[in-house]
């Protein structure tokens, strides 16, 4: 077997080892690849052609075999057959030539010998074509013998290459330690300057990874693989582009998480609305933002969507404005209705005096004059839904007590069989309720700032957070400020 075959088999083994090395981490994978490259270069440079089969084959067929131009087919056959017998590689070699076509017969142990005979016949002067009928015998002993020789050759080359392997391991170890040291100093330097822990990790990696690449480049340079070293350094950017396109969504979410952790548009526990979802912020990880909705469900929104969407933070300010609408009849005095509603707003403890509440005429509807009421409340203390319910209830009671008509929208009712008239007897008429009965108690209940159904008007975000089990998705990682 010649040297080129040995090099190809060795290269195949190296590539296989590289594929298995992908299961390790980045540092281990880089070290393994560098060691294999150095081993490959060292073994290839240290390997010399054996003095057996390959050397004889290259020497014998390096130039055409000269035959007397006047010689006939028999002379060509005799010359080739004498050469085949002199090598002792073939059993019962037989050569016949007809009109310049060489026919080879016999047997041999390896494919290399068979190809060598065909090349010899082809290079012989006067040969037009070669028909190689030499059979390769399946000899189990010779096969194991060749395998043993191959292992011995590889072992010898490995013994010659171990100083290079040791040097490569030392260089990679020093490079790893230097990269760790640079990363430690970078983390200490940016600890106070960069508030985001994720951005700190990215900055540390930006300083450490070039150290690893320089170490690999130096190892390849020492091994004499200058072109491969340049290819590794130049291919790093290309690999980054390919990975960026392949994992575009993941990279986009990762970059969005860095920007969100740096800018901090919301904090843990804030009530926000983003991408059509309203909930309490639980955590921000490298992929998603986790919200706890007021219905008690966890929602994970990709960070790229959060970063590109409009974010409404209800907890960013101490006060918040709310609104509701009321329609009164055209026959009712508008100013009186406004005064009654303003009195309700002024007496309610949850409504702030500054900014002042407003009761404005919004539009003249088909059957009513529509009023729009604006008021401010402490968003961190009170629930907007509960306050709105209480104010609507009190407004209705105040308008009805003040004689303000609250008409229904105009409707057309058709009675196809006429309007039935029923006569009510005096005996069936309801009796008048005496003073101090349940009617006055119900009216008094209507005038209270808080009813039984509205609870204590407190903000429900606290209650929802307390009711949750605290097992938010990916809660171990949070890039937000507490």
PAVO-235760 format. One record per residue (C-alpha): residue number from 1; residue in one letter; x, z, y negated. Coordinates in nm, 4 decimals. Example, Ala and Ser with C-alpha at 12.3 -4.5 7.8 and 13.67 -1.06 7.14 Angstrom:
REM PAVO-235760
{site 1,'A',{1.2300,0.7800,0.4500}}
{site 2,'S',{1.3670,0.7140,0.1060}}
END
This chain:
REM PAVO-235760
{site 1,'X',{0.0000,0.0000,0.0000}}
{site 2,'X',{0.1371,-0.0906,-0.3465}}
{site 3,'X',{0.1705,0.1329,-0.6546}}
{site 4,'X',{-0.1243,-0.0128,-0.8389}}
{site 5,'X',{-0.3624,0.0992,-0.5662}}
{site 6,'X',{-0.2272,0.4544,-0.5867}}
{site 7,'X',{-0.2756,0.4627,-0.9620}}
{site 8,'X',{-0.6331,0.3394,-0.9345}}
{site 9,'X',{-0.7250,0.6042,-0.6817}}
{site 10,'X',{-0.5646,0.8757,-0.8921}}
{site 11,'X',{-0.7517,0.7549,-1.2014}}
{site 12,'X',{-1.0790,0.7635,-1.0070}}
{site 13,'X',{-1.0147,1.1227,-0.9081}}
{site 14,'X',{-0.9493,1.2194,-1.2701}}
{site 15,'X',{-1.2700,1.0655,-1.3923}}
{site 16,'X',{-1.4663,1.2480,-1.1243}}
{site 17,'X',{-1.3147,1.5757,-1.2305}}
{site 18,'X',{-1.4100,1.5001,-1.5922}}
{site 19,'X',{-1.7745,1.4508,-1.4957}}
{site 20,'X',{-1.7887,1.7808,-1.3118}}
{site 21,'X',{-1.6280,1.9537,-1.6110}}
{site 22,'X',{-1.9335,1.8926,-1.8304}}
{site 23,'X',{-2.1027,2.2063,-1.7019}}
{site 24,'X',{-1.8510,2.4242,-1.8837}}
{site 25,'X',{-1.8504,2.5159,-2.2503}}
{site 26,'X',{-1.6975,2.3113,-2.5270}}
{site 27,'X',{-1.3615,2.4857,-2.5208}}
{site 28,'X',{-1.3287,2.4726,-2.1420}}
{site 29,'X',{-1.4391,2.1105,-2.1325}}
{site 30,'X',{-1.1847,2.0054,-2.3954}}
{site 31,'X',{-0.9072,2.1891,-2.2135}}
{site 32,'X',{-0.9982,2.0337,-1.8778}}
{site 33,'X',{-1.0043,1.6804,-2.0185}}
{site 34,'X',{-0.6705,1.7286,-2.1937}}
{site 35,'X',{-0.5060,1.8664,-1.8785}}
{site 36,'X',{-0.6319,1.5765,-1.6712}}
{site 37,'X',{-0.5108,1.3246,-1.9270}}
{site 38,'X',{-0.1653,1.4774,-1.9283}}
{site 39,'X',{-0.1618,1.4851,-1.5492}}
{site 40,'X',{-0.2672,1.1229,-1.5336}}
{site 41,'X',{-0.0021,1.0147,-1.7837}}
{site 42,'X',{0.2695,1.2170,-1.6133}}
{site 43,'X',{0.1854,1.0963,-1.2656}}
{site 44,'X',{0.1652,0.7379,-1.3854}}
{site 45,'X',{0.4998,0.7571,-1.5650}}
{site 46,'X',{0.6728,0.9412,-1.2800}}
{site 47,'X',{0.5453,0.7116,-1.0067}}
{site 48,'X',{0.8017,0.4559,-0.8788}}
{site 49,'X',{0.7327,0.1688,-0.6403}}
{site 50,'X',{0.7970,0.2731,-0.2780}}
{site 51,'X',{1.0694,0.0993,-0.0892}}
{site 52,'X',{0.8338,-0.0063,0.1857}}
{site 53,'X',{0.5391,-0.2353,0.1886}}
{site 54,'X',{0.4787,-0.2951,-0.1827}}
{site 55,'X',{0.8403,-0.3724,-0.2689}}
{site 56,'X',{0.8811,-0.6252,0.0127}}
{site 57,'X',{0.5540,-0.7979,-0.0722}}
{site 58,'X',{0.6422,-0.8367,-0.4421}}
{site 59,'X',{0.9907,-0.9694,-0.3577}}
{site 60,'X',{0.8733,-1.2180,-0.0962}}
{site 61,'X',{0.5993,-1.3838,-0.3019}}
{site 62,'X',{0.7585,-1.3629,-0.6464}}
{site 63,'X',{0.8370,-1.7386,-0.6319}}
{site 64,'X',{0.7123,-2.0287,-0.4162}}
{site 65,'X',{0.8781,-2.0848,-0.0762}}
{site 66,'X',{1.0750,-2.4073,-0.0972}}
{site 67,'X',{1.0212,-2.6653,0.1755}}
{site 68,'X',{1.1818,-3.0010,0.2016}}
{site 69,'X',{0.9471,-3.2332,0.0129}}
{site 70,'X',{0.9793,-3.4803,0.2937}}
{site 71,'X',{0.8798,-3.2192,0.5514}}
{site 72,'X',{0.5566,-3.2722,0.7347}}
{site 73,'X',{0.2813,-3.0202,0.8244}}
{site 74,'X',{0.4793,-2.9000,1.1260}}
{site 75,'X',{0.7727,-2.7956,0.9085}}
{site 76,'X',{0.5433,-2.5963,0.6789}}
{site 77,'X',{0.3788,-2.4221,0.9746}}
{site 78,'X',{0.7119,-2.3374,1.1345}}
{site 79,'X',{0.8533,-2.1917,0.8136}}
{site 80,'X',{0.5491,-1.9665,0.7479}}
{site 81,'X',{0.5281,-1.8516,1.1102}}
{site 82,'X',{0.8964,-1.7499,1.1174}}
{site 83,'X',{0.8471,-1.5428,0.8017}}
{site 84,'X',{0.5379,-1.3676,0.9446}}
{site 85,'X',{0.7213,-1.2779,1.2654}}
{site 86,'X',{1.0236,-1.1457,1.0794}}
{site 87,'X',{0.8145,-0.8837,0.8968}}
{site 88,'X',{0.6846,-0.7272,1.2215}}
{site 89,'X',{0.3530,-0.6612,1.0415}}
{site 90,'X',{0.1471,-0.9059,1.2450}}
{site 91,'X',{0.0477,-0.9311,1.6119}}
{site 92,'X',{0.0659,-1.2757,1.7710}}
{site 93,'X',{0.0895,-1.4649,1.4449}}
{site 94,'X',{0.0006,-1.8320,1.4708}}
{site 95,'X',{0.0192,-2.0896,1.1931}}
{site 96,'X',{-0.1124,-2.4433,1.2009}}
{site 97,'X',{-0.1178,-2.7007,0.9231}}
{site 98,'X',{-0.3341,-3.0093,0.9028}}
{site 99,'X',{-0.3102,-3.2344,0.5965}}
{site 100,'X',{-0.1663,-2.9491,0.3872}}
{site 101,'X',{-0.4387,-2.6982,0.4900}}
{site 102,'X',{-0.2782,-2.3847,0.6375}}
{site 103,'X',{-0.4658,-2.1947,0.9100}}
{site 104,'X',{-0.3467,-1.8378,0.9737}}
{site 105,'X',{-0.4268,-1.6601,1.3034}}
{site 106,'X',{-0.3382,-1.3210,1.4479}}
{site 107,'X',{-0.3945,-0.9544,1.3706}}
{site 108,'X',{-0.2628,-0.6814,1.1418}}
{site 109,'X',{-0.3287,-0.3172,1.0523}}
{site 110,'X',{-0.4170,-0.3322,0.6811}}
{site 111,'X',{-0.5910,-0.5528,0.4323}}
{site 112,'X',{-0.2745,-0.5547,0.2212}}
{site 113,'X',{-0.0823,-0.7317,0.4982}}
{site 114,'X',{-0.3610,-0.9854,0.5399}}
{site 115,'X',{-0.3699,-1.0611,0.1653}}
{site 116,'X',{0.0117,-1.0804,0.1606}}
{site 117,'X',{0.0078,-1.3480,0.4318}}
{site 118,'X',{-0.2509,-1.5500,0.2425}}
{site 119,'X',{-0.0449,-1.5300,-0.0776}}
{site 120,'X',{0.2661,-1.6372,0.1124}}
{site 121,'X',{0.0942,-1.9436,0.2534}}
{site 122,'X',{-0.0578,-2.0318,-0.0824}}
{site 123,'X',{0.2814,-2.0208,-0.2571}}
{site 124,'X',{0.4494,-2.2353,0.0058}}
{site 125,'X',{0.5320,-2.5813,-0.1275}}
{site 126,'X',{0.3107,-2.8538,0.0117}}
{site 127,'X',{0.0145,-2.6206,0.0774}}
{site 128,'X',{-0.3221,-2.7547,-0.0384}}
{site 129,'X',{-0.5476,-2.4731,0.0822}}
{site 130,'X',{-0.5285,-2.1619,0.2999}}
{site 131,'X',{-0.7760,-2.0525,0.5678}}
{site 132,'X',{-0.6921,-1.6894,0.6456}}
{site 133,'X',{-0.8244,-1.5908,0.9895}}
{site 134,'X',{-0.5990,-1.2910,1.0388}}
{site 135,'X',{-0.8067,-0.9987,1.1670}}
{site 136,'X',{-0.7572,-0.6397,1.0484}}
{site 137,'X',{-0.7710,-0.3980,1.3409}}
{site 138,'X',{-0.9596,-0.0674,1.2954}}
{site 139,'X',{-0.6845,0.1690,1.4054}}
{site 140,'X',{-0.7897,0.5320,1.3517}}
{site 141,'X',{-0.4356,0.6588,1.3836}}
{site 142,'X',{-0.2968,0.4202,1.1275}}
{site 143,'X',{-0.5811,0.5031,0.8888}}
{site 144,'X',{-0.5082,0.8763,0.9008}}
{site 145,'X',{-0.1394,0.7971,0.8740}}
{site 146,'X',{-0.1937,0.6005,0.5555}}
{site 147,'X',{-0.4136,0.8792,0.4183}}
{site 148,'X',{-0.1441,1.1333,0.4955}}
{site 149,'X',{0.1178,0.9212,0.3240}}
{site 150,'X',{-0.1098,0.8920,0.0208}}
{site 151,'X',{-0.1529,1.2696,0.0010}}
{site 152,'X',{0.2199,1.3189,0.0325}}
{site 153,'X',{0.2777,1.0744,-0.2514}}
{site 154,'X',{0.0252,1.2502,-0.4717}}
{site 155,'X',{0.1791,1.5873,-0.3888}}
{site 156,'X',{0.5258,1.4667,-0.4856}}
{site 157,'X',{0.3963,1.3301,-0.8137}}
{site 158,'X',{0.2116,1.6550,-0.8824}}
{site 159,'X',{0.5313,1.8538,-0.8225}}
{site 160,'X',{0.7104,1.6282,-1.0685}}
{site 161,'X',{0.4299,1.6660,-1.3240}}
{site 162,'X',{0.3772,2.0434,-1.3168}}
{site 163,'X',{0.6072,2.1126,-1.6160}}
{site 164,'X',{0.3915,1.8795,-1.8263}}
{site 165,'X',{0.0778,2.0475,-1.7010}}
{site 166,'X',{0.2216,2.3884,-1.7874}}
{site 167,'X',{0.3179,2.2659,-2.1344}}
{site 168,'X',{-0.0325,2.1228,-2.1872}}
{site 169,'X',{-0.1905,2.4525,-2.0801}}
{site 170,'X',{0.0340,2.6475,-2.3190}}
{site 171,'X',{-0.0464,2.4120,-2.6084}}
{site 172,'X',{-0.4197,2.4369,-2.5437}}
{site 173,'X',{-0.3999,2.8153,-2.5140}}
{site 174,'X',{-0.2137,2.8428,-2.8449}}
{site 175,'X',{-0.4607,2.6008,-3.0026}}
{site 176,'X',{-0.7550,2.8064,-2.8765}}
{site 177,'X',{-0.6059,3.1281,-3.0147}}
{site 178,'X',{-0.5276,2.9642,-3.3489}}
{site 179,'X',{-0.8805,2.8233,-3.3718}}
{site 180,'X',{-1.0288,3.1670,-3.3004}}
{site 181,'X',{-0.8055,3.3224,-3.5654}}
{site 182,'X',{-0.9010,3.0586,-3.8243}}
{site 183,'X',{-1.2681,3.1095,-3.7378}}
{site 184,'X',{-1.2330,3.4859,-3.7830}}
{site 185,'X',{-1.0748,3.4488,-4.1265}}
{site 186,'X',{-1.3373,3.1918,-4.2269}}
{site 187,'X',{-1.6194,3.4242,-4.1211}}
{site 188,'X',{-1.4676,3.7130,-4.3172}}
{site 189,'X',{-1.4198,3.4928,-4.6234}}
{site 190,'X',{-1.7738,3.3532,-4.6250}}
{site 191,'X',{-1.9484,3.6743,-4.5134}}
{site 192,'X',{-2.0557,3.7647,-4.8675}}
{site 193,'X',{-2.0517,3.4163,-5.0174}}
{site 194,'X',{-2.2930,3.2598,-4.7650}}
{site 195,'X',{-2.6057,3.4730,-4.7051}}
{site 196,'X',{-2.7357,3.2731,-4.4067}}
{site 197,'X',{-2.5902,3.3689,-4.0678}}
{site 198,'X',{-2.6623,3.0204,-3.9336}}
{site 199,'X',{-2.4766,2.8557,-4.2201}}
{site 200,'X',{-2.1866,3.0951,-4.1611}}
{site 201,'X',{-2.1645,2.9772,-3.7987}}
{site 202,'X',{-2.1673,2.6127,-3.9101}}
{site 203,'X',{-1.8876,2.6756,-4.1614}}
{site 204,'X',{-1.6785,2.8592,-3.9018}}
{site 205,'X',{-1.7253,2.5706,-3.6567}}
{site 206,'X',{-1.6223,2.3233,-3.9285}}
{site 207,'X',{-1.2884,2.5071,-3.9583}}
{site 208,'X',{-1.2347,2.5728,-3.5849}}
{site 209,'X',{-1.3208,2.2368,-3.4259}}
{site 210,'X',{-1.0470,2.0406,-3.6124}}
{site 211,'X',{-0.7915,2.2862,-3.4712}}
{site 212,'X',{-0.9085,2.2013,-3.1182}}
{site 213,'X',{-0.8853,1.8286,-3.1934}}
{site 214,'X',{-0.5326,1.8626,-3.3302}}
{site 215,'X',{-0.4289,2.0481,-3.0160}}
{site 216,'X',{-0.5662,1.7709,-2.7932}}
{site 217,'X',{-0.3953,1.5098,-3.0099}}
{site 218,'X',{-0.0608,1.6892,-2.9770}}
{site 219,'X',{-0.0990,1.7164,-2.5977}}
{site 220,'X',{-0.1702,1.3450,-2.5677}}
{site 221,'X',{0.1219,1.2633,-2.7957}}
{site 222,'X',{0.3583,1.4700,-2.5803}}
{site 223,'X',{0.2255,1.2897,-2.2718}}
{site 224,'X',{0.3093,0.9550,-2.4341}}
{site 225,'X',{-0.0556,0.8483,-2.4749}}
{site 226,'X',{-0.0407,0.7705,-2.8460}}
{site 227,'X',{-0.3145,0.5094,-2.8366}}
{site 228,'X',{-0.5428,0.7353,-2.6378}}
{site 229,'X',{-0.4793,1.0177,-2.8872}}
{site 230,'X',{-0.5774,0.7949,-3.1761}}
{site 231,'X',{-0.8828,0.6824,-2.9817}}
{site 232,'X',{-0.9878,1.0442,-2.9241}}
{site 233,'X',{-0.9594,1.1300,-3.2921}}
{site 234,'X',{-1.1275,0.8092,-3.4042}}
{site 235,'X',{-1.3977,0.8349,-3.1402}}
{site 236,'X',{-1.5020,1.1822,-3.2524}}
{site 237,'X',{-1.6885,1.0379,-3.5503}}
{site 238,'X',{-1.8432,0.7676,-3.3331}}
{site 239,'X',{-1.9606,1.0266,-3.0817}}
{site 240,'X',{-2.1124,1.2263,-3.3680}}
{site 241,'X',{-2.3074,0.9195,-3.4836}}
{site 242,'X',{-2.4305,0.8456,-3.1317}}
{site 243,'X',{-2.5351,1.2068,-3.0741}}
{site 244,'X',{-2.7047,1.2103,-3.4142}}
{site 245,'X',{-2.9209,0.9112,-3.3243}}
{site 246,'X',{-2.9950,1.0399,-2.9739}}
{site 247,'X',{-3.0950,1.3872,-3.0924}}
{site 248,'X',{-3.2274,1.2953,-3.4335}}
{site 249,'X',{-3.5267,1.5298,-3.4239}}
{site 250,'X',{-3.3191,1.8236,-3.3007}}
{site 251,'X',{-3.0539,1.7621,-3.5661}}
{site 252,'X',{-3.3225,1.7276,-3.8338}}
{site 253,'X',{-3.4802,2.0607,-3.7380}}
{site 254,'X',{-3.1364,2.2239,-3.7270}}
{site 255,'X',{-3.0443,2.1048,-4.0770}}
{site 256,'X',{-3.3885,2.2069,-4.2063}}
{site 257,'X',{-3.3382,2.5573,-4.0627}}
{site 258,'X',{-3.0079,2.5858,-4.2514}}
{site 259,'X',{-3.1691,2.4820,-4.5804}}
{site 260,'X',{-3.4693,2.7125,-4.5283}}
{site 261,'X',{-3.2462,3.0090,-4.4448}}
{site 262,'X',{-3.0393,2.9451,-4.7588}}
{site 263,'X',{-3.3288,2.8865,-4.9993}}
{site 264,'X',{-3.5654,3.1472,-4.8459}}
{site 265,'X',{-3.8989,3.0109,-4.9730}}
{site 266,'X',{-4.0652,3.2912,-4.7755}}
{site 267,'X',{-3.9656,3.6107,-4.5997}}
{site 268,'X',{-4.0675,3.7839,-4.2801}}
{site 269,'X',{-4.4188,3.9272,-4.3195}}
{site 270,'X',{-4.5317,3.6893,-4.5967}}
{site 271,'X',{-4.8714,3.5228,-4.5755}}
{site 272,'X',{-4.8164,3.1493,-4.6224}}
{site 273,'X',{-4.9965,2.8191,-4.5769}}
{site 274,'X',{-4.7937,2.5216,-4.4536}}
{site 275,'X',{-4.8912,2.1970,-4.2806}}
{site 276,'X',{-5.2553,2.3067,-4.2617}}
{site 277,'X',{-5.1719,2.6401,-4.0947}}
{site 278,'X',{-5.2200,2.9814,-4.2587}}
{site 279,'X',{-5.0506,3.2843,-4.1105}}
{site 280,'X',{-4.8025,3.5679,-4.1389}}
{site 281,'X',{-4.4363,3.4668,-4.1043}}
{site 282,'X',{-4.2796,3.6197,-3.7935}}
{site 283,'X',{-3.9373,3.4541,-3.7726}}
{site 284,'X',{-3.7352,3.1420,-3.8438}}
{site 285,'X',{-3.5080,3.0080,-3.5691}}
{site 286,'X',{-3.2952,2.6960,-3.5437}}
{site 287,'X',{-3.5915,2.4878,-3.4269}}
{site 288,'X',{-3.9241,2.6267,-3.5521}}
{site 289,'X',{-4.0963,2.8625,-3.7927}}
{site 290,'X',{-4.3288,3.1052,-3.6123}}
{site 291,'X',{-4.6552,3.2142,-3.7811}}
{site 292,'X',{-4.9133,3.4705,-3.6731}}
{site 293,'X',{-5.2529,3.3399,-3.7822}}
{site 294,'X',{-5.5307,3.5684,-3.9035}}
{site 295,'X',{-5.7069,3.4875,-3.5754}}
{site 296,'X',{-5.4201,3.6525,-3.3844}}
{site 297,'X',{-5.2525,3.3347,-3.2516}}
{site 298,'X',{-4.8840,3.2422,-3.2716}}
{site 299,'X',{-4.8130,2.8974,-3.4169}}
{site 300,'X',{-4.4697,2.7311,-3.3997}}
{site 301,'X',{-4.4108,2.4638,-3.6642}}
{site 302,'X',{-4.0952,2.2450,-3.6500}}
{site 303,'X',{-3.8621,2.3294,-3.9364}}
{site 304,'X',{-3.8386,1.9663,-4.0463}}
{site 305,'X',{-4.2156,1.9643,-4.1072}}
{site 306,'X',{-4.1989,2.2991,-4.2879}}
{site 307,'X',{-3.9175,2.1801,-4.5135}}
{site 308,'X',{-4.0963,1.8560,-4.6064}}
{site 309,'X',{-4.4428,2.0107,-4.6483}}
{site 310,'X',{-4.6034,2.1951,-4.9383}}
{site 311,'X',{-4.5638,2.5703,-4.8861}}
{site 312,'X',{-4.8185,2.8095,-5.0396}}
{site 313,'X',{-4.6869,3.1663,-5.0390}}
{site 314,'X',{-4.9736,3.4082,-5.1008}}
{site 315,'X',{-4.7379,3.7068,-5.0922}}
{site 316,'X',{-4.4900,3.5820,-5.3509}}
{site 317,'X',{-4.6755,3.7445,-5.6461}}
{site 318,'X',{-4.8490,4.0780,-5.6888}}
{site 319,'X',{-5.1815,3.9291,-5.8108}}
{site 320,'X',{-5.3875,3.6295,-5.7099}}
{site 321,'X',{-5.6877,3.4428,-5.8532}}
{site 322,'X',{-6.0082,3.3732,-5.6607}}
{site 323,'X',{-6.3347,3.1991,-5.7510}}
{site 324,'X',{-6.6965,3.1576,-5.6431}}
{site 325,'X',{-7.0032,2.9713,-5.7769}}
{site 326,'X',{-7.3608,3.0786,-5.8567}}
{site 327,'X',{-7.6618,2.8638,-5.9542}}
{site 328,'X',{-7.9401,2.9920,-6.1878}}
{site 329,'X',{-8.2696,2.8340,-6.2907}}
{site 330,'X',{-8.3086,2.6227,-6.6033}}
{site 331,'X',{-8.5711,2.8617,-6.7404}}
{site 332,'X',{-8.3340,3.1614,-6.7186}}
{site 333,'X',{-8.1092,3.2468,-7.0159}}
{site 334,'X',{-7.7545,3.1433,-6.9378}}
{site 335,'X',{-7.5842,3.3943,-7.1646}}
{site 336,'X',{-7.7742,3.6815,-7.0044}}
{site 337,'X',{-7.6683,3.5647,-6.6591}}
{site 338,'X',{-7.3072,3.5428,-6.7750}}
{site 339,'X',{-7.3256,3.8942,-6.9199}}
{site 340,'X',{-7.4739,4.0354,-6.5987}}
{site 341,'X',{-7.2022,3.8732,-6.3823}}
{site 342,'X',{-6.9295,3.9851,-6.6225}}
{site 343,'X',{-7.0590,4.3397,-6.5937}}
{site 344,'X',{-7.0366,4.3216,-6.2147}}
{site 345,'X',{-6.6755,4.2020,-6.2383}}
{site 346,'X',{-6.5841,4.4711,-6.4903}}
{site 347,'X',{-6.7243,4.7536,-6.2770}}
{site 348,'X',{-6.5676,4.6466,-5.9485}}
{site 349,'X',{-6.2465,4.8423,-5.8741}}
{site 350,'X',{-6.0691,4.5511,-5.6991}}
{site 351,'X',{-6.0978,4.3099,-5.9945}}
{site 352,'X',{-5.8089,4.3239,-6.2420}}
{site 353,'X',{-5.8689,4.3492,-6.6140}}
{site 354,'X',{-5.5673,4.1299,-6.6938}}
{site 355,'X',{-5.5947,3.8358,-6.6745}}
{site 356,'X',{-5.9548,3.8816,-6.7743}}
{site 357,'X',{-6.2369,3.7569,-6.5482}}
{site 358,'X',{-6.4250,3.4443,-6.6605}}
{site 359,'X',{-6.7849,3.3325,-6.6083}}
{site 360,'X',{-6.8041,2.9644,-6.7072}}
{site 361,'X',{-7.0787,2.7015,-6.6906}}
{site 362,'X',{-6.9420,2.4468,-6.4475}}
{site 363,'X',{-7.2162,2.1822,-6.4370}}
{site 364,'X',{-7.5860,2.1134,-6.4869}}
{site 365,'X',{-7.7148,2.0456,-6.1414}}
{site 366,'X',{-8.0372,1.8810,-6.0261}}
{site 367,'X',{-8.2248,2.2074,-5.9817}}
{site 368,'X',{-7.9910,2.4748,-6.1264}}
{site 369,'X',{-7.7287,2.5556,-6.3844}}
{site 370,'X',{-7.4121,2.6146,-6.1851}}
{site 371,'X',{-7.1763,2.8896,-6.2986}}
{site 372,'X',{-6.8130,2.9219,-6.1831}}
{site 373,'X',{-6.6643,3.2721,-6.1747}}
{site 374,'X',{-6.2863,3.3338,-6.1876}}
{site 375,'X',{-6.1253,3.6728,-6.1273}}
{site 376,'X',{-5.7869,3.8192,-6.0332}}
{site 377,'X',{-5.7097,4.0848,-5.7715}}
{site 378,'X',{-5.4067,4.2534,-5.6109}}
{site 379,'X',{-5.3299,4.0231,-5.3186}}
{site 380,'X',{-5.1052,4.2725,-5.1414}}
{site 381,'X',{-5.3808,4.5375,-5.1390}}
{site 382,'X',{-5.7164,4.3643,-5.1039}}
{site 383,'X',{-5.8532,4.0944,-4.8789}}
{site 384,'X',{-5.9819,3.7850,-5.0649}}
{site 385,'X',{-6.2635,3.7290,-4.8148}}
{site 386,'X',{-6.3884,4.0882,-4.8402}}
{site 387,'X',{-6.3743,4.0952,-5.2224}}
{site 388,'X',{-6.5565,3.7628,-5.2426}}
{site 389,'X',{-6.8313,3.8943,-5.0167}}
{site 390,'X',{-6.8742,4.2109,-5.2217}}
{site 391,'X',{-6.8870,4.0247,-5.5545}}
{site 392,'X',{-7.1396,3.7699,-5.4275}}
{site 393,'X',{-7.3623,4.0484,-5.3012}}
{site 394,'X',{-7.3400,4.2471,-5.6279}}
{site 395,'X',{-7.3925,3.9341,-5.8387}}
{site 396,'X',{-7.7084,3.8451,-5.6479}}
{site 397,'X',{-7.8452,4.1969,-5.6912}}
{site 398,'X',{-7.7630,4.2090,-6.0646}}
{site 399,'X',{-7.9195,3.8676,-6.1384}}
{site 400,'X',{-8.2392,3.9437,-5.9474}}
{site 401,'X',{-8.2737,4.2844,-6.1146}}
{site 402,'X',{-8.2156,4.1244,-6.4559}}
{site 403,'X',{-8.4907,3.8681,-6.3992}}
{site 404,'X',{-8.2617,3.5678,-6.3525}}
{site 405,'X',{-8.4070,3.3021,-6.1241}}
{site 406,'X',{-8.1943,3.1849,-5.8324}}
{site 407,'X',{-8.3664,2.8589,-5.7346}}
{site 408,'X',{-8.3210,2.6670,-5.4138}}
{site 409,'X',{-8.2201,2.3016,-5.4301}}
{site 410,'X',{-8.5160,2.0666,-5.4840}}
{site 411,'X',{-8.6727,1.9644,-5.1526}}
{site 412,'X',{-8.9657,1.7466,-5.0608}}
{site 413,'X',{-9.1944,1.8987,-4.7961}}
{site 414,'X',{-9.4590,1.6793,-4.6312}}
{site 415,'X',{-9.7684,1.8307,-4.4605}}
{site 416,'X',{-9.9286,1.5424,-4.2660}}
{site 417,'X',{-10.2375,1.7493,-4.1686}}
{site 418,'X',{-10.2808,1.9199,-4.5039}}
{site 419,'X',{-10.1939,2.2704,-4.6185}}
{site 420,'X',{-10.3584,2.5423,-4.4075}}
{site 421,'X',{-10.5152,2.8299,-4.6054}}
{site 422,'X',{-10.5357,3.1676,-4.4391}}
{site 423,'X',{-10.7387,3.4573,-4.5790}}
{site 424,'X',{-10.5759,3.7949,-4.5557}}
{site 425,'X',{-10.7994,4.0943,-4.5195}}
{site 426,'X',{-10.7397,4.4013,-4.7220}}
{site 427,'X',{-10.6952,4.6027,-4.4068}}
{site 428,'X',{-10.4074,4.3861,-4.2954}}
{site 429,'X',{-10.2253,4.4019,-4.6321}}
{site 430,'X',{-9.9084,4.6132,-4.6266}}
{site 431,'X',{-9.9341,4.9502,-4.7896}}
{site 432,'X',{-9.7351,5.0197,-5.1040}}
{site 433,'X',{-9.4235,5.2188,-5.0420}}
{site 434,'X',{-9.4046,5.5507,-5.2239}}
{site 435,'X',{-9.1213,5.6366,-5.4592}}
{site 436,'X',{-8.8114,5.7741,-5.2940}}
{site 437,'X',{-8.8693,5.5671,-4.9765}}
{site 438,'X',{-8.6178,5.3524,-4.7830}}
{site 439,'X',{-8.6552,5.0678,-5.0351}}
{site 440,'X',{-8.4740,5.2620,-5.3058}}
{site 441,'X',{-8.2012,5.3583,-5.0561}}
{site 442,'X',{-8.1467,4.9957,-4.9668}}
{site 443,'X',{-8.1328,4.8998,-5.3352}}
{site 444,'X',{-7.8789,5.1718,-5.3978}}
{site 445,'X',{-7.6716,5.0421,-5.1068}}
{site 446,'X',{-7.6772,4.6926,-5.2575}}
{site 447,'X',{-7.5325,4.8222,-5.5827}}
{site 448,'X',{-7.2303,4.9894,-5.4209}}
{site 449,'X',{-6.8898,4.8156,-5.4672}}
{site 450,'X',{-6.8315,4.8167,-5.0925}}
{site 451,'X',{-7.0884,4.7789,-4.8170}}
{site 452,'X',{-7.0654,4.8842,-4.4550}}
{site 453,'X',{-7.0006,4.5275,-4.3397}}
{site 454,'X',{-6.7207,4.4700,-4.5921}}
{site 455,'X',{-6.5142,4.7647,-4.4741}}
{site 456,'X',{-6.2554,4.9036,-4.7149}}
{site 457,'X',{-6.1618,4.5710,-4.8803}}
{site 458,'X',{-5.8005,4.6139,-4.7617}}
{site 459,'X',{-5.5789,4.3161,-4.6892}}
{site 460,'X',{-5.6289,4.2070,-4.3275}}
{site 461,'X',{-5.2685,4.0921,-4.2866}}
{site 462,'X',{-5.1628,4.4510,-4.2230}}
{site 463,'X',{-5.4318,4.4978,-3.9620}}
{site 464,'X',{-5.3479,4.1688,-3.7884}}
{site 465,'X',{-4.9777,4.2553,-3.7828}}
{site 466,'X',{-5.0531,4.5983,-3.6382}}
{site 467,'X',{-5.2809,4.4502,-3.3710}}
{site 468,'X',{-5.0166,4.2004,-3.2520}}
{site 469,'X',{-4.8018,4.3008,-2.9580}}
{site 470,'X',{-4.4822,4.2147,-3.1462}}
{site 471,'X',{-4.3746,3.9588,-2.8839}}
{site 472,'X',{-4.3468,3.6563,-3.1114}}
{site 473,'X',{-4.1845,3.3442,-2.9590}}
{site 474,'X',{-3.8048,3.3406,-3.0025}}
{site 475,'X',{-3.8245,3.6699,-3.1903}}
{site 476,'X',{-3.4671,3.7606,-3.0959}}
{site 477,'X',{-3.3396,3.5086,-3.3507}}
{site 478,'X',{-3.4508,3.5364,-3.7127}}
{site 479,'X',{-3.2720,3.3579,-3.9965}}
{site 480,'X',{-3.4973,3.4977,-4.2693}}
{site 481,'X',{-3.4536,3.7970,-4.4891}}
{site 482,'X',{-3.6584,4.0969,-4.3850}}
END
